[in-house]
Amino acid sequence: MTARAADGRGGGPTRTPAAGPDAGSTGPAGSAAREGDAGSAGPVGAAGAIGGTDAGGTAGPPVRDEVDRIVEAWGRVRPDLDVTPLTVLSRVSRLARHLDLARRGAFARHELETWEFDVLSALRRAGAPYRLSPGALLTQTLVTSGTMTNRIDRLAERGLVERQPSPEDRRGVLVQLTGTGLARVDAAFSDLLDVERRLLAVLTEAEHATLATLLRDVVAPFDAP
């Protein structure tokens, strides 16, 4: 997992996790798709529905979700369009909302905001002595120089990081985790992994690996230099 997975670019002063967007609305379709009959198959059928199993492990009828209903509704009102991309990307969008709320909750339990975890985890991944230049932090967290300066200031005020002179450049500085910052980010990361494991508990190991590979194929072009 990387720090990019979290949004947290704004970094407001409050430490109470903000309420996320309505998880019942997805993309342009919104909740209007609920007007359609959830049990009827539209022009695209129940695309994307996954099979369920009963307590004895016997395959049951496909498990339907809100995206199935949205796709079917769009198929009825716009039969001239291929709406199959929604079967994947609308689910990714909905999952991202649930994940964002889960991440915020995990970080809040350790008195961290998402953007704070992003910076602290970048320093933690650097290895001992857990320090990076402000420029390296910019590259890893994708924010502006002014934003990063403000974030470093706020983390330093909380005693989670400290600025140190660079041994290679007398005019440069490095940002380093303090002992408090190291303990805080380690605890938050462990909690985050527990949350994410629960989110993925519906998948087998093989399904997990397959999904990771497929998502990598989709995301890789965006990360290309």
Helices and strands as residue ranges (DSSP letters): G 3-5, G 27-35, E 50-53, E 59-63, H 66-77, H 85-108, H 114-125, E 131-132, H 134-141, H 145-157, E 161-165, E 173-177, H 179-199, H 205-223
